[in-house]
Amino acid sequence: MEIQVQSENINKHESENINKHESENSNKHESENSNKHESKNSNNHESKNSNNHESKNSNKHESKNSNNHVLVVDDYRVNRIKLAGLLKQLGYNVSLAENGLKAIELVRQTKIDVILLDIIMPEMDGYQCLTYLKEDNALRNIPVIIISEIDAVESIARCIQMGAEDYLPKPFNAMLLKARLNACLEKKRWRDQEQFYLEQLKQEQENSERLLLSILPKTIANRLKQGESVIADNFEEVTVLFADICDFTRLSTRISAKKVVILLNDIFSKFDRLSHKYGLEKIKTIGDAYMVVGGLPVPFSDSAEKIADMALEMHSIILEFNKNIATIIDEKIGKTIDKTIDKTIDKTMDKNMEKTTEENTNNIPPLGLRIGIHTGPVIAGIIGETKFSYDLWGDTVNIASRMESHGIKDMIQVSSATHEHLKEKYILTPRGVIAIKGKGNMETFFLTGKKNYHDNAF
């Protein structure tokens, strides 16, 4: 009985040990398999990610390079083919030329970003080709990389002094080719960007120059740009003209504000062209009045004659305007304004507007022009800090203004001083002595035309 119990205990103990051993082995095996599986999956995953990353970088690199065009210039066909193969693998667009002449022809026909240039070639060698490129303003900014034997140090140095960016030794190494092309293209990109900004800056400067010249005479603008803070000059003899468009105030009550501005701009633009034609200086417009001067900022002796010629033509412009006033308003103003009318406006309202416009156009009074001219000394200069104005001061300006304000519609009234300058060449009719506000009695004359040019009289 005791033996049996011992046997049972032994069997039980062995069974527990066996089960424990099997359990440990099983757990160990499962753990090893699990670790092995995880390790394998991890390696596969990392390998796959690495391949994908490299593939993406490669595609990105090729896509970036595909925008760049490389020209290979080498008389040895094997070198051309080998370089072309390497470049295409890197994603570049490639063109080939067997000598300098062919290279120049291709560069003029195709946009080339970089040139790989051999030195020793028939017809036109690398030196001649490089010289030609650097002397041409349209081609000089294309980067050139010299391809040469490693021992041709003197030739390479000479080419770099002539303007080459870099050199590539033979036999060709793909990694070195890639590095030098990338460096070269990066420099070109910065140069192109710099050139773009310089062009923009130049354009802005030209715009600023045009704006400044629309406000100031060129010589005065140049002095201002050179740093003169106070610009004021005395002129011994100039001729000043004031002109006022008569009845324009009445006209402005019968047409829209936009039409008033467009109409006045049309008349004054024609006056501006006359001032440019005769080399005169427009000073300003004040409402429907126009002021111009001859003999400054660069003095000249016949300022009175040039002002007189302009005055006669100004009257011709107004006469022409009065003959065609309805057509001018319809063609230059009416049609433009009508296009902006909202299509949703009731047709009846539209017809009423057209009818009102037609009535206003038919009832527009003819415009007149009153001009006054005087010759004498003035002070001229710039006033203002943020808004510059070139203006005139002195008794001459006041008298010219009085010649206009005390004048007669459709007449050109000149002072006795201006009469002295014009009497030999122009037709002048004495008006007599009239009272001038602030000046007392003054003798004045009417300018009606030019002698021997009676068709200019009015």
C-alpha positions, 0 to 999 in steps of 0.5 A: 500500500505504501509502495503504491502511494509512493508510485502515485506520487512519483508519477504525479511529480513526473507528470507535473515536470513533463507538463511544466517542461512542455509548457515552457518549451511551447511558450519559448517556441511561440515567443521565438516564432512571434519575435522572428515573425515580427522581426521579419515583418518589421524588416520587410516594412522598413525595406518597403518604406525605404524603397518607396522613399527612394523611389519617391525621391528619385521621381521627384528629382527626375521631375525637377530635372525634367524642366532643365535642358542641357546641351552637350557639345563634343566632337567625339560621338561616344562622349556625347552618347555617354553623357546623354545617357547619364543626363537622361537617367538623372531626368534632364532634357538633352540636346547634342552638338558636335562643334561650336557652330552647331551649339550656337545654332541650337542655343538660338533656337532652343531654351538651354539651361546649361552647356557642357562644352568640350575644348578641342573641336573642329570648325569652332572650338570651345574657346571660340564658342565660349567667347561668342556666348559671353559677348552676346547679351542674349546668351551670356548668362547661360552657364557653361561647364567645360568637359576636359581631360584631368591633366588639361589644367591650363585649358580649364583655367583659361576657360574659367577666366573667360567666363565658364562656371565649372569643369567636368573631368573625363572619364565622366563620373555620374555623382560628380556630374550630378553635383556640378550640374545641381550647383550650376543650376542653383546659381543660374536660378538665383541669377535669373531671380535677381535679373527678374527683380532688377527688371521689375525695379527698372520698370517701377523706376520708369513708371515713377519717372513718367509720373514725375515728368507728368508733374514737373519739367524734365530739368526740374525733375532731374535737379530734384532727383539729384538732391536739391531741396529748394528749387527757385529760379529767376527768369528775366523774360517769359510769356504767360498765357491764361485761358478760360472756357466760357459757358462751361459752367452752364454746360456742366449743369446739363450733363452728368459729372462723368461727362463733364470730366470726360469732355473737359479732359478731351479739350485740355488733352488737345491743349497739352498736345499743342504745348508739347508741339511748341515746346511750352510748359503747362503749369496747371489747370484750375477748374475750366481754366488753363495756364501755360508758359513759354521761356522756362525752365530752359530760356528761349528768345521767341516765347511770345511767338510760340505762345501766340501760335498756340493761342491761335490753335486753341481757338481753332480747337474750340471752334471745331468742338462747337461744330461737332459738339453733339457728335462728340458727346454721343461718340466719346461719352454717350455710348460709353455711359449707356453701356454701363446702365443696368439691364434690369432698368425698366425700358420706359425709364431707359427711353426717358433717359435717352430722351432727356440726354437728347434734349440736353445735347441739342440745347448745349450752348456753344463754348467760347474761349477767352485768352490773356497773354503777357510777357515779363519776368517771373520767379519759378520753383517747386512748392510742396513736400508730398505733392510737388507743384511747379509754379510761377510768381510775380507781377507778370503772372498777375497781369496775364491773368488780368488780360484773360479776366478782363478780356472778351469771349472768343478773343486773345487779349495781349499786353503792350509788352507782348505786343512789342514782341509780336507786332512784326509777324502777327495781326494785332488790333488795338483795343485801347486803354482799359482799367485793369484791377490792381494795375490801373489803366493799361493799353491792350491789343487783340491778337487775331492772326499771323501776317501772310497767314490770313487763314489763321485769323479768326 
